[in-house]
Every structure is written in C-alpha cells, then in structure tokens.
Amino acid sequence: MKITHVEQFAPKNRTRLIRIGTDAGIDGWAESTLEGKPKSVPAVIDEYAQYLIGKDPLRIEHHWQQIYRSAFFRGGAHNMSALAAVDAALWDIAGKHYGVPSYKLMGGAVRDRIRVYAHWGIRDLSDEGLEASRKRLDMLQKKGYTAYKAGPAGPWRAHEPPSRIDQFVEAAYKMREWVGPDVELCFDFHAKMTPALAIEVCNEIKGMRPMFVEEPVPQENTDALKLVSDHVPFPIATGERLLTRWEFREVIEKQCVALLQPDVAHCGGPSELKKIANYAEVYYQHIMPHCAIGPLALGACMLVDAVVPNFLIQEQVDAGLGNGLLKKDWEVIDGHIPLWETPGLGVEVDEAEATKEFTGESYGYHAELGGETYHENDGSVADW
C-alpha cells in the first residue's frame, strides 16, 4: 500500500482538514486547524506531501521521525500542527487497513468510555446574563456532564482592583451553588495573569473546590508556573501551547503542575500525545488533552485517552461533536463518549460537507480569535 495523494479542504472558516489517499482505496482523515493561523499550516502540509507520496502509510513512527528530524529547524506551532494532522490521518488509515479501531493498534483500550467536560460558566451577573447561563446549563445537564469549564472574561492587567476580582469570585461560587458538590468546576485563566495575581485569585476561590485552574500564567517560564502551584491548594494545569515531549520535559520533571493538557492537533499528533502521557505517568501527572476545534481532532484525542492509564478527562467543545462534518456525531451519554468499534479513528466523514469550499467572508489577521486586543484604560496590548 502506498500514499498516492494528500488533499486539503477548508469547509468552514475556522476548519482545515486533510485527506491522505492510498492506492488501496483507503483514505485517512484528520484536522489541520491552527487557531488564529488559518493559512499557514496548509503550506507546511504541501511541503510534507512531497515526502509522503509514494511511501507506505503504515510506517507511522518512521514518517513522524523523518518529518520532525529531517528539517534543520524543528518544532514550532505550524510544523507540529501539520505533522499532527499527518500523524492522525495515518492512524486512521492503519485502523481501516487492519479493520479495527485505531486504539487497538496502540496497545488496546484501558477504559470503556471517555469522560468529557463541557464549556459553561457565569460571566455576566446581570439578570439577563444569569438567565442565559441557566439556559445553557439546563441544556448540558440533559447529557449528564459531571464537569464544566469557564474562565474570567476579558483582558487582565498585572493586578486588578477588588471589584474585578470579586466579580469573578462571586460568579465562581454561584456556579458551585447551581451545580452542587457532585459536579466538578474548572477555570481557564488563559495565561492572562501574573503569578502574584493568579495566586491571589486562586486562593479567593479555593472554598468552592475547583477541579483545576488552567494556564494561570504563561507556560514559557516554568519557575513562575511552579510558584503558583506551590501556593495554591488545588491542581494547576497547563500544556495546550506546549509542543512535543521536549517542551513538556521541564514542566513534567519540575512537577510544575498536576495536570497536563497537550493538544493532539498541535503537539505532534496521537503518536506524540501518547509519549507525553507515558512520560508524565512516571511523575503521577494525568493528562486532560486540550481540544477546542472539531470532531476529527476530538477523535484523535480519544485514540490516546482510550489507551493510557493516566488520563483524567477530555475537553469537548460544541463543534467537537460533529460540526456538520460527520455522518454520525459523537454522542455524550452520562458525561462520557463511548469507545467506537468501527475501524480507524471512529469518525465517518460526510465527504460532501467536508470537501466543500467555504464561501463566506474569510478571517483577517487573528480575527477568528477576536482580532486585536488592548487594555481600554491605556491602549497597551493585552493577552488574548
């Protein structure tokens, strides 16, 4: 079996897909979306395709090593997102070739279903805001979710007045009041805070027992991250912007956080996600893969979630269940997605929808993530 072609599609404004075809008539699908950079990764994939065509698609690790190591400049979000897409598509082909779910080729499942969390929170304490939050919670509770993630909205400066902090704290405690003690609540700070502010805010919400706080500070400075962890009495998480096991090494070995969030669509694909998880297991750290894009990326995440013992919970956004790209959406039952029995990554792509070319207005610079961000008080640049 040989790879004959690598095709790319952009059926939606934020969504990029690849299809790797073979002379055996088996196709592998994956997502190649890089948030905020919709035009960059396709160019990298075009370069990788020159290497892939004519090769045996079942030599997955060999191709990963060649693509990663043959370039003088390694890593980076664009290269690793492109490699991640290729890797996931090859795992899809392998499962279909052998007629088994791809997780059976990765050591076999260690669980029967994948626990997922949804995005829900209270950001607006006005009557209208509370009503909208209640309506979404009622909808999500019908699927039996046992965990939700929210986050403080808008830009945050090096420090904020008590009123800003109190507003977030009040919303956090109200969320706990609404869902009760059996549901877990998490908060994503989006790396917007300094260590001092993050420690202050975390200690203000410790009484409502968060499951974790994600990215309290930027991940580049591991000592700052560990400073927060050492002063907070509940788990800290990070990792969606770290790529490959080499970038995770220091975070893991210094035990800067309790929970790791590699993104299968950016860290190097299922092959690399599993290696990161295996590495973290030695330090009793668990993984909660980040996944804020589509259903093919969710399938690639769950491939690894199914086979590693130190998996805790999987991020799942609304678009991740189907987004109009699948013939059958992923189904959440009692807050879990059951493992699939179909060959490959478990997704049956609706090719008519997936191969459509998006005809709407294209995103400009950074527009899909909200465009330019500034602090209102002085016009300085704010973290997204």
VOGU-3710 file (C-alpha; in Angstrom, 3 decimals, decimal comma):
1> mkithveqfa> 0,000/0,000/0,000  1,355/3,434/-0,976  0,256/7,019/-0,378  -0,965/8,494/-3,653  -2,167/11,974/-2,712  -2,646/14,444/0,125  -5,656/16,725/-0,196  -6,647/19,732/1,888  -10,057/21,270/2,484  -11,445/24,344/4,209
11> pknrtrliri> -15,173/23,672/4,583  -15,672/26,222/7,356  -13,973/29,458/8,240  -12,026/28,060/11,173  -11,742/24,455/9,991  -8,937/22,893/7,950  -8,949/19,194/7,028  -6,610/16,822/5,252  -7,308/13,556/3,478  -4,434/11,189/2,755
21> gtdagidgwa> -5,291/8,750/-0,041  -3,736/5,392/-0,908  -3,616/3,051/-3,876  -5,641/0,559/-1,794  -8,599/2,911/-1,790  -8,240/3,641/1,944  -8,345/7,291/2,991  -7,237/8,784/6,288  -8,848/11,969/7,571  -7,591/14,469/10,138
31> estlegkpks> -7,925/18,058/11,208  -5,162/20,552/10,446  -6,663/23,627/12,104  -4,312/26,021/13,906  -6,358/28,596/15,752  -5,657/32,143/14,631  -3,397/30,987/11,762  -5,747/29,601/9,088  -3,408/29,977/6,099  -0,052/28,849/7,466
41> vpavideyaq> -0,396/25,125/8,137  -1,706/24,206/4,646  1,565/25,459/3,170  3,560/23,230/5,511  1,399/20,225/4,643  2,048/20,841/0,941  5,769/20,541/1,700  5,295/17,344/3,713  3,185/15,856/0,900  6,259/15,885/-1,354
51> yligkdplri> 7,870/13,435/1,056  4,769/11,324/1,791  3,607/10,466/-1,726  4,824/7,004/-2,700  5,524/5,949/0,904  3,948/3,135/2,943  1,342/4,800/5,212  1,682/2,099/7,886  5,212/3,195/8,866  3,750/5,840/11,153
61> ehhwqqiyrs> 6,640/6,264/13,574  9,179/6,256/10,754  7,340/9,089/8,988  6,992/11,058/12,240  10,728/10,848/12,845  11,589/11,750/9,259  9,305/14,772/9,120  10,387/16,046/12,535  14,112/15,378/12,344  14,946/15,960/8,682
71> affrggahnm> 14,392/19,704/8,867  17,153/21,902/10,254  14,556/23,976/12,133  12,417/21,694/14,261  9,167/22,236/16,061  7,027/25,349/16,111  3,247/25,590/16,048  2,956/25,447/12,250  5,269/22,478/11,710  3,895/20,478/14,619
81> salaavdaal> 0,253/21,147/13,705  0,941/19,944/10,164  2,785/16,883/11,469  -0,052/16,234/13,919  -2,557/16,168/11,084  -0,434/13,765/9,038  0,100/11,510/12,060  -3,621/11,341/12,914  -4,566/10,617/9,292  -2,045/7,769/9,170
91> wdiagkhygv> -3,511/6,244/12,342  -6,923/6,451/10,661  -5,550/4,601/7,619  -3,901/1,943/9,789  -7,107/1,160/11,650  -9,070/0,918/8,421  -6,380/-1,267/6,822  -6,453/-3,784/9,667  -10,211/-3,452/10,160  -10,043/-2,373/13,819
101> psyklmggav> -10,455/0,798/15,867  -7,089/2,535/15,881  -6,813/2,300/19,670  -6,442/-1,484/19,322  -3,210/-0,837/17,422  -1,903/1,417/20,192  -1,938/-1,209/22,922  -5,664/-1,626/23,346  -8,193/0,226/25,470  -7,779/0,568/29,227
111> rdrirvyahw> -11,273/2,055/29,633  -14,677/1,608/28,023  -15,648/5,247/27,619  -14,094/8,701/27,692  -15,174/11,241/30,290  -15,608/14,714/28,805  -16,241/18,193/30,141  -18,252/20,950/28,510  -17,761/24,696/28,439  -20,186/26,532/30,690
121> girdlsdegl> -19,941/29,321/33,180  -21,327/32,507/34,634  -19,558/35,607/33,386  -22,363/38,137/33,496  -24,111/38,546/36,870  -26,937/40,638/35,436  -30,426/39,123/35,259  -30,036/38,609/31,510  -26,613/37,046/31,902  -27,762/34,683/34,631
131> easrkrldml> -30,780/33,646/32,582  -28,567/32,803/29,580  -26,176/30,830/31,800  -29,038/28,895/33,370  -30,477/28,054/29,948  -27,176/26,628/28,706  -26,649/24,672/31,922  -30,115/23,123/31,629  -29,279/22,015/28,088  -25,930/20,497/29,061
141> qkkgytayka> -27,316/18,720/32,114  -29,504/16,620/29,834  -26,304/14,964/28,560  -25,205/14,192/32,092  -21,965/16,168/32,172  -20,188/15,941/35,510  -17,641/18,698/34,832  -17,670/22,167/33,269  -15,018/24,739/32,445  -15,327/28,510/32,456
151> gpagpwrahe> -12,941/31,409/32,793  -12,625/35,070/33,696  -13,593/37,120/30,665  -11,687/39,946/29,035  -8,139/41,248/29,464  -6,463/41,197/32,877  -3,670/43,559/33,906  -0,750/42,846/36,247  -3,190/43,497/39,071  -6,863/44,365/39,237
161> ppsridqfve> -8,996/46,266/41,769  -11,026/44,294/44,332  -14,249/44,849/42,373  -12,921/42,969/39,312  -11,640/40,074/41,381  -14,809/39,972/43,493  -16,979/39,738/40,389  -15,177/36,615/39,212  -15,177/35,096/42,701  -18,919/35,700/43,082
171> aaykmrewvg> -19,584/34,033/39,733  -17,440/31,025/40,694  -19,279/30,476/43,967  -22,642/30,916/42,254  -21,662/28,212/39,763  -20,914/25,869/42,655  -24,260/26,747/44,230  -26,087/25,913/40,998  -24,448/22,542/40,268  -23,833/21,212/43,768
181> pdvelcfdfh> -20,857/19,271/45,181  -21,031/16,250/42,855  -20,114/18,242/39,737  -16,555/19,455/39,100  -15,822/23,017/38,021  -12,671/24,250/36,297  -11,405/27,688/35,331  -9,190/28,670/32,415  -7,166/31,835/33,100  -5,770/31,773/29,523
191> akmtpalaie> -2,311/32,710/30,841  -3,517/36,273/31,363  -2,260/36,755/34,909  0,977/37,371/36,726  1,966/34,810/39,389  1,018/37,185/42,201  -2,440/37,903/40,819  -3,058/34,252/39,944  -2,170/33,172/43,477  -4,483/35,796/44,951
201> vcneikgmrp> -7,420/34,862/42,735  -6,914/31,127/43,195  -6,936/31,472/46,945  -10,146/33,510/46,757  -11,941/30,623/45,013  -10,408/27,727/46,946  -13,523/27,401/49,114  -15,643/26,279/46,170  -13,121/23,492/45,441  -12,161/23,845/41,771
211> mfveepvpqe> -11,153/20,732/39,874  -8,257/22,757/38,443  -7,193/26,176/37,205  -5,732/26,114/33,704  -2,877/28,306/32,496  -2,779/30,727/35,425  0,351/32,244/33,875  2,122/31,817/30,521  3,778/28,430/30,194  7,160/29,648/28,957
221> ntdalklvsd> 8,516/30,287/32,475  8,314/27,020/34,381  9,533/28,563/37,634  6,655/31,066/37,590  4,239/28,218/36,938  5,629/26,210/39,830  5,411/29,258/42,089  1,663/29,336/41,523  1,285/25,575/42,051  3,240/25,747/45,295
231> hvpfpiatge> 0,909/28,423/46,696  -2,450/27,028/45,602  -4,250/24,162/47,394  -5,807/22,564/44,299  -4,470/21,260/40,956  -2,965/23,574/38,350  -2,964/22,607/34,669  -1,125/23,712/31,540  0,068/22,440/28,182  -2,151/23,395/25,266
241> rlltrwefre> 0,589/25,631/23,856  3,463/23,239/24,521  4,652/21,120/21,608  6,392/17,725/21,747  7,758/15,850/24,741  10,843/18,070/24,686  8,788/21,170/25,520  6,910/19,235/28,204  10,086/17,858/29,753  10,801/20,665/32,185
251> viekqcvall> 7,157/21,082/33,195  6,954/17,357/33,932  10,303/16,933/35,674  9,928/20,033/37,847  6,356/18,946/38,619  5,178/22,467/37,878  1,586/21,303/37,535  -0,540/18,307/38,455  -2,371/18,079/35,140  -1,119/18,297/31,549
261> qpdvahcggp> -3,151/19,451/28,551  -1,349/18,584/25,312  -3,380/19,335/22,197  -3,301/16,392/19,793  -3,752/18,765/16,837  -0,646/20,770/17,726  1,723/18,731/19,908  2,602/16,299/17,126  -0,431/14,045/16,825  -1,578/10,898/18,641
271> selkkianya> 1,899/9,349/18,468  3,438/12,242/20,393  0,490/12,706/22,758  0,889/9,117/23,934  4,610/9,618/24,548  3,911/12,743/26,599  1,320/10,830/28,632  3,704/7,924/29,216  6,420/10,358/30,340  4,021/12,110/32,743
281> evyyqhimph> 2,891/8,806/34,256  6,283/8,442/35,945  5,562/11,660/37,875  1,934/10,734/38,685  0,677/13,519/36,453  -2,511/12,995/34,476  -3,426/14,238/31,026  -6,539/16,147/30,011  -5,990/16,795/26,302  -6,915/20,237/25,048
291> caigplalga> -9,311/20,168/22,096  -11,109/23,349/21,108  -11,671/22,651/17,411  -13,572/19,928/15,554  -14,717/16,296/15,697  -11,749/14,784/13,867  -9,375/16,322/16,401  -11,590/15,004/19,204  -11,340/11,505/17,725  -7,545/11,779/17,592
301> cmlvdavvpn> -7,502/12,838/21,257  -9,739/9,966/22,301  -7,487/7,499/20,496  -4,883/8,236/23,178  -7,379/8,786/26,009  -8,515/5,204/25,457  -5,092/3,614/25,895  -3,196/5,484/28,642  -3,830/4,832/32,345  -3,122/8,402/33,469
311> fliqeqvdag> -5,995/10,020/31,573  -8,378/12,138/33,665  -10,873/13,945/31,446  -11,185/15,219/27,864  -12,048/18,753/26,795  -15,002/18,835/24,381  -16,477/21,925/22,753  -19,818/22,028/20,947  -18,209/21,916/17,476  -16,197/18,882/18,532
321> lgngllkkdw> -19,232/16,622/18,478  -19,804/16,941/14,748  -19,917/20,460/13,366  -21,744/19,216/10,263  -18,697/17,214/9,127  -19,720/13,714/10,245  -22,420/11,343/9,118  -22,970/10,500/12,781  -21,984/12,880/15,553  -20,133/11,822/18,671
331> evidghiplw> -22,712/11,138/21,394  -22,326/12,194/25,012  -24,041/9,797/27,424  -23,870/10,477/31,166  -20,956/12,818/30,593  -18,958/10,230/28,628  -18,383/9,298/24,986  -18,398/5,509/24,479  -15,486/3,955/22,631  -16,171/3,213/18,982
341> etpglgvevd> -15,986/-0,201/17,318  -15,635/0,984/13,729  -12,218/0,868/12,019  -9,902/3,864/12,250  -10,470/6,943/14,383  -14,193/6,318/14,751  -15,317/9,164/12,507  -17,332/8,625/9,347  -16,702/11,838/7,454  -19,507/13,326/5,381
351> eaeatkeftg> -17,361/13,924/2,331  -19,933/16,131/0,637  -19,707/18,551/3,579  -16,029/18,101/4,386  -14,879/18,807/0,842  -16,977/21,939/0,381  -15,010/25,129/-0,046  -16,001/27,820/2,433  -17,703/30,667/0,569  -18,209/33,174/3,369
361> esygyhaelg> -16,050/36,103/4,342  -12,559/34,923/5,236  -10,914/35,781/8,507  -8,372/38,550/8,518  -5,443/38,918/10,895  -6,220/36,995/14,084  -9,943/37,678/13,559  -11,130/34,176/14,392  -9,817/34,671/17,927  -11,288/38,129/18,281
371> getyhendgs> -8,858/40,363/16,463  -6,605/42,872/18,152  -6,720/43,044/21,958  -5,903/46,112/24,031  -6,405/47,385/27,558  -9,108/50,040/27,496  -7,501/52,273/30,086  -4,253/52,949/28,240  -4,330/51,225/24,841  -1,499/48,812/25,628
381> vadw> -1,562/45,306/24,149  -3,439/42,724/26,227  -3,033/38,956/26,169  -5,793/37,173/24,286
//
